[in-house]
Amino acid sequence: MTDKKFLTPRQLTERWGGEIHERTLANWRASSRGPRYLRIGGKILYDLAEVEEYERRHTAQGTVEYAKWRGRD
């Protein structure tokens, strides 16, 4: 069995250097944007593997590549 690692919204904002705030994550969840998450007993958790996948999908090599996915998740 694989042991999954999870991040709270606060831990995710810390991972991203405080550039994205917890309120932004809440807005993203409400609009089906951002990394996938779990809601367990009212608590929000982000699977680290899902966060890493989201980061891979949103890593651009240059401005042309960035323009292709800008505004999309």
TORPALUM-682933 format. One record per residue: x, y, z of N, C-alpha, C, O, CB in turn; residue in one letter. Coordinates in steps of 0.02 Angstrom, whole numbers, plus 50000, padded with zeros to 5 digits. Glycine has a CB too. Example, Ala and Ser with C-alpha at 12.3 -4.5 7.8 and 13.67 -1.06 7.14 Angstrom:
<atoms>
506604971650390506154977550390506604983550390507124983450423505654977650452A;506424988850354506844994750357506455000250394506705005750402507044997050286S;
</atoms>
This chain:
<atoms>
500424994150000500005000050000500445006250000500945006650036499525000050061M;500265011049959500635017249955500395022150007499795023250015500585020249884T;500875025150042500695030350090500675037050053501185039450029501205030650149D;500075039850048499995046350015500165051850064500065051250124499285047149987K;500415057250037500565063250076500065068650056499905069449997501295065650065K;499825072350104499325077550093499565084150121499955084450168498655075550124F;499325089450090499465096250112498815099750130498305098850097499855100250058L;498835103750182498265108050198498325114250152498845115350122498255110150275T;497785118150147497845124350107498415128750131498765131750090497185128250110P;498525129250196499075133350222499755130550199500195134350179499045133650300R;499825124050203500455121050181500575122050106501135122950084500465113550197Q;500035121850068500095122949996500305130149982500735131349939499435121349960L;500015134950017500225141950006500955142850026501315146549993499775146750047T;501175139450078501875139850098502325136650045502865139250030501995136250167E;502105131050017502485127749963502595132549905503125132549874502125121349940R;502095136549890502125141149834502375148049856502255153049822501435141849802W;502715148349912503045154449934502585160149953502785165949951503505156749882G;501955158549969501485163749988501215167749929500855172649939501805168450036G;501375165649868501145169249809500395168149796500065172449767501545167149748E;500135162449818499425160949813499165160549884499445156949925499295154249773I;498635164149899498365164349967497825158949976497545156449928498075171249982H;497695157350039497195152350055496515154250026496135149850004497145151350130E;496355160650026495715162849999495685161549923495165159749897495605170450013R;496245162449889496275161049818496145153649805495785151849759496955163049788T;496445149349847496315142149840495575140649850495295136549814496735138249891L;495265143949898494545142949909494145145149848493665141749828494305146849972A;494325150749819493995153149758494095148249701493635146849662494255160049738N;494695145549695494835140649642494405134449653494125131749604495585138649642W;494345132149715493925126249728493205127549708492875123149679493955124149802R;492955133449722492265135249706492145135549631491585134449608492085141849738A;492665137149593492595137649520492915131949482493045132349422492885144249497S;493055126449518493365120449488494015121949452494135119549397492875117349438S;494435125949484495105127449458495625124949508495445122449561495195135149445R;496245125449490496785123649535496865116149541496545112249506496665126649602G;497315114149587497435106949596496835103449626496445106449663498055105849640P;496755097049610496215093049638496315092449713496875092849738496185085949604R;495765091549749495795091349822495285086349849494845083949813495665098349852Y;495365084849912494895080649949494555084750003494865089250032495245074449980L;493935083350015493595086350073493395080550117492955076450099492955090750051R;493705080050175493575074650222493365077750288493755081150321494195070050230I;492745076450307492495079150370492555086650375492685089350429492875076050427G;492455090050320492495097350320493195100050312493295106150306492195100050383G;493685095650312494385097750305494605097050232494445092050200494855093650352K;494955101950206495205101850138495925099250139496345101650178495165108950105I;496055094350096496725091550090496915091050016496495089149974496775084650125L;497535092650001497795091949933498295086249932498785086249969498125098649909Y;498165081349889498615075749880499255078449848499225081749796498295070049835D;499835077249879500455079949854500585077849782500845081849742501035077649898L;500405071749763500505069449694500075073649646500305075249591500325061949687A;499465075449666499035079649624499325086749618499295089749565498315080049653E;499605089249673499915095949672500515095949624500595100549584500145098049743V;500925090649629501505090249584501295089649511501615092549467501935084249604E;500755085949498500495085549429500245092349405500385094349348499925080249425E;499895095949447499645102649431500245107149415500235110949366499225105549489Y;500765106749456501365110849444501695109049377501905113549341501865109949502E;501725102649361502015100549297501615103349238501895105849190502045092849292R;500945102949244500515105449190500575113049182500445115649128499795103549203R;500765116549234500785123849232501505126549232501615132349249500415126649291H;501975122449214502665124649207502785126149134502705121849091503165119349234T;502965132349120503075134549050503815135449037504195137349081502695141149036A;504005133948976504705134848955504815141948928505375144348927504895129548903Q;504285145048905504355151848878503675155148873503165152048891504685151748810G;503655161248850503035165048849502525162148800501925162648813503165172148830T;502735159148745502265156248698501905150348731501295149748726502635153848633V;502285146048764501985140348799501525142848855500975140148864502525135748827E;501745147948891501335150748945500675153348917500155152348948501715156348981Y;500685156648861500085159448831499575154048812498975155348812500265163548768A;499815148048796499355142548777498895140548834498315138948823499755136548754K;499155140548896498725138348951498535143849000498205142549050499065132848989W;498745149848986498585155549031497825156049038497455156248989498875162249003R;497595156349100496885156949113496515150449113495915150249126496575161449063G;496855144949097496535138349098496875134149151497455135249168496585134849028R;496505129249177496795124549226496755117749200496975113149234496455124949292D;
</atoms>
